[in-house]
Amino acid sequence: MDSSSLTCKKLTVIAVLAVLIQVFGLGFFVLGFFPVKPALSGFSGVESFYPPGADSAEFQNTTNLSDSQLKYLYQELSLVPPLFDRLILLVIDGLPAEFVLGKDGEPPPKSFKEAMPYTRSLLTKGRAIGYHAKAAPPTVTMPRLKAMVSGAVGGFLDVAFNFNTQALLDDNIIVQFLKVGWKIVMHGDDTWLKLFPGKFSRHDGVSSFFVKDTVQVDQNVSRHLVDELSCADWSLLILHYLGLDHVGHLGGRNSVLMAPKLREMDEVIKTIDLNSLPTNNNDQGRTLLLVVSDHGMTGNGNHGGSSYEETDSLALFIGPTNFGSTSGTTNKANQVDLASTLALLFGVPIPKNNVGMLMPETFISLTVDQQLRLLELNSWQLLRLLEAQLPGLVCENFLCDNFRDDGSERTRGYSSLEETFCCLYMKAADLHRSWKSGEEKRSASGDNFHNILVAYHDFLRTASEWLSHRATDKPVGQLIFGVAAMLVSCLILLSLLFLLGKQVFSEQNQQFSSANDDLSWWHLDEIFILVVIVIVVISMGSSSLVEEEQYIWYFMTSSRYLLSLRKVMQHIATRTEKNTSATLGPKTNNYIQICSIFVILISGRFLRGWHQGGVNWTNLPDISKWLEQAGSTYIKLFQLVSVFILINISLVSLLWSRRSKKNFMTMVSLMHLFPGMLVLHYITKYQDVAFGTGSYDATLMAQIIYAVLGFCSTTIVVAVPWCIPFQNRTQVQRKAWGLCFRDSAYVIGLSYIYYWSLLQLLLQQPINSMPVLFLFLQVLASIWHSSGSNQHLRQWVEVATLYYMGMAGHFGLGNTNTLATIDVAGAFIGVLNHSTILSGILMFIITYASPMLYLLSMVMYTSVKDTSGFIVSQEGNIGSLLKRTLGFPCLVPLGLNSIFLIAYTIVLLLMRNHLFVWSVFSPKFLYVCATTVCVCLGVSVVASTMFYICLVLAYREKLQTRTD
Amino acid sequence: MDKKKNDPKRGNAILLSVSPLKALALHLICGVGLGLAFWVADHIYSLDLITHPSLTLRLISVFVAPVLILLYSHLRHDRSQCSYLKAVGRGLLAVPAGAVVNAVGATILGAPVGFEYFPKTFNWSLLMSLLTFVPAACVFGSSWTDWHRIFARTKANESTDYMICLPAHGAVIGAWFGAWPMPLDWESPWQEWPICVTYGAIAGYLVGLVASLGCIFFCNSQQHLKEE
């Protein structure tokens, strides 16, 4: 037998190497795909009217100021009176700027042009300035609205780390308006309500869910229009019309409904303009109507990607008088520029994370001094943000020689990024300073003014571009490197698995030399395991199957066990048919197998029914909802019953391991009983108050339970291999060794899964206690099942099945592929001071309860597989034993996980412009990453435990032979 | 409801207890009967599977049951001990028994449980029972070895075995595949339990009929070759 080709040491080293490569590749990919940019927390205040680095003692304390006082302070500091007093923000969802402004200087198509006569007339009269405001991908409503109001291009991880609260927590223009005492009214898309809960004085949200409705959804907004326009109490009126987006989704850009919809929007603009804007000289102040769209649409009406059609969104400023601009239709800007422009137009501080620059054409009516001042304010804000993102940015360090050169010199001479920004900024600032000092030269037509303008624009544009690209650009090389590393590791693991399988197979063939054709054929269940892999990988490409992934796992695991039921049935009859050597043993064995399969199937069905899960059908009834309706007494009862049954089952299972000293087993039983009692005590006494005021005792108790669980498990792992007796009086030495090995693994494995389940009963929501018990039952039953079917089934099939069961259980505990189902409350049990790391670990334990349970069960699994035949025949060492028992339980989960990981990574790359990339695919990717961590952890625990047992036993054997 | 078939090729010593032409006629009647049941439900009672799943399923079952039971009872194995009427009787008995097995299988695989689903599951399992269990019950009665050979080992020794085994397995496998579109969010009415599963089962059953016919003809020609 050629076992030297793949020794245990080699196997371990290569596997560990592969895992390391995988982790590195994953890290590279994640950092490349989700760029983390440091966002500034807090809100801009008076400091935005001082240059960066100004002494903060200079600032006036604003905490005691009332809203109106703050407003006047801002006006005083900014040196520029606000151009407008009230704002009407009209958002037309999905309107491409092309429809209103045309493309490349050409007017829009005739039908659209005729559909918006009033808007056209405003544009030609010069009362309106239109912009092609380029939106950043993903061109989906919520991120685009965020970009408009905060001026920042958000990353995905920012959202993920907020635990899925959709409320906008960063600095934004809405908050700035609220600070100066504005009242805000919102009618339209309820995304605004999710972003700004409780911030609007009046609102009427409409849902974008009913895409087929193109009429009612807009009427629900328009019906408020006349009333609101006659009201004087608001300063900001937000109207968000969804109908045009729905028209696009239904029929594309050239839908027959498009022109009527545009006409309707034109009517809205006309109504607002006639009712509201002419009142500019009364007490309500001057009103600005800003018509924007959040994104465009492709030819067939979709959006989400980064094509010109989708990113071409509109920003149309309509004022009461002429802006004095030359051209109203060919201006280009970025969508993020809206935040700074609005802030400067209304005299409030620019939001902290804004990366946009002001839209200069809107300020033409201001004096030259005022225009320069606004540019200066914008530059200060961007410089602050640059300083936060480039920690080494200290402008005094650079000697910008080519200062007063021509504009053509610009960025060419600078060596580093920092130098570029500093020099551009200092050039503008210096010019501006000298302009301020030289009073006499002030004239708008002068060369000097023009130079300063150009200098400021240079700086603003360079900084803005760099800042916004930083958030959206994905480093292609890094991504490819990451994917390649993960691919390599996946291939390594799979080839290891293949080699190991081949080797074990040949050994088995030698052992059972009776040319058993059972071994040489591919069996149905083996094919089925492979089919599951294929199906899961294919399903990753469909957003609805990612949302409803649980159905695949449930369906596949129960099908898998129905197949084994069929297989067991086959064997029953073979025995009765042959009826020769068949003793009672195998027959009862078959019945045990049938029973265990039924336990697995029935508890699996209960798990499935416990939580409806998924995204689309969460409202359907399930057992957990039913229990919650029944009341907390029942839930508690279920919880107590679960703990009680769990303790009993574990004690009974301990008794099965009968070849041990009595005292020792009593000790182990006590160590099982005691933490169980503690958990029972905790549930009866503390659970209800755990989040109340008297929670100190509860926290202490939880901490005690953690300590006891930790202590008991370590003690058992350390002590058991020393205490299990050798019985080599009657048997062959090696066989005794093997029995001892199996006994230790059995006790340790049982303790592992028992303690893990206890911990889950403590941490999980009370409603999940019964599912934890079901999981425990399933694990025991699957191990019983695999103990019966020894050589007929290849080991990797059983291990893969355990892995699949773990995934099914994961969803059975109510987890989904959205971040919303992560149980945050449980993560603070037993944590006294708020600690992100501890809570994170607890959250991981709660979320990955089931996959980890199944991985830990591998220890017990190795103990029930009949390796005695192998050990007796083999003159081998620890290495070959470990390889034989541990090879598959460790390599199969790693291999399967690496397949799923690489497949999903590739899917994510392909889907990066998909409409649902942020809402469906990216959260699922986080789960896949966390599963990888879970598998690595679980496998290392299993491997190290088994290694330890082997070492101890080998040492004891040596001792014994020496004393003999 | 998931029992897949192994390769049934190995039965090389096939006894042809039923002539190919008779099998063809029987299969034709089964297939046409099923189609006719749909037609009657649709045109005479104006019921269809999507709007009234329970009623339609029950109607089809009621229509198909006599056809299947009467036909397959002709093929009963133990002719000496078992009269035609007895075979019909055990076929009738097998309807509820098979329905229970099918309903349990479907529930384990995830069929929804609840009062509003009970009639659907019940009627669906009646139909499944007719397509899978009832023919076997008519032919084999309570012979455990035959049942075991057909359903656990998927081993067909003679032409009646093919006629029972392949359509039954086809129906089960078809139903298994028919469940696949259910979690997709296409929002079509036919994605509800048990509509697409029924479609799958019937499609599988028809494929099974054709396959069993093919096998019988193939064996027949093999036998002729051997004889020559």
Chai-1 contact restraints between the chains, C-beta under 6 A:
chainA,res_idxA,chainB,res_idxB,connection_type,confidence,min_distance_angstrom,max_distance_angstrom,comment,restraint_id
A,S544,B,L184,contact,1.0,0.0,6.0,A-B,restraint_1
A,S544,B,D185,contact,1.0,0.0,6.0,A-B,restraint_2
A,E548,B,P183,contact,1.0,0.0,6.0,A-B,restraint_3
A,Y551,B,P183,contact,1.0,0.0,6.0,A-B,restraint_4
A,Y554,B,G110,contact,1.0,0.0,6.0,A-B,restraint_5
A,S558,B,I108,contact,1.0,0.0,6.0,A-B,restraint_6
A,S558,B,L109,contact,1.0,0.0,6.0,A-B,restraint_7
A,S559,B,D2,contact,1.0,0.0,6.0,A-B,restraint_8
A,L562,B,D2,contact,1.0,0.0,6.0,A-B,restraint_9
A,R566,B,K3,contact,1.0,0.0,6.0,A-B,restraint_10
A,M569,B,A152,contact,1.0,0.0,6.0,A-B,restraint_11
A,Q570,B,A152,contact,1.0,0.0,6.0,A-B,restraint_12
A,Q570,B,R153,contact,1.0,0.0,6.0,A-B,restraint_13
A,A573,B,H148,contact,1.0,0.0,6.0,A-B,restraint_14
A,L601,B,I108,contact,1.0,0.0,6.0,A-B,restraint_15
A,R605,B,I108,contact,1.0,0.0,6.0,A-B,restraint_16
A,N616,B,D185,contact,1.0,0.0,6.0,A-B,restraint_17
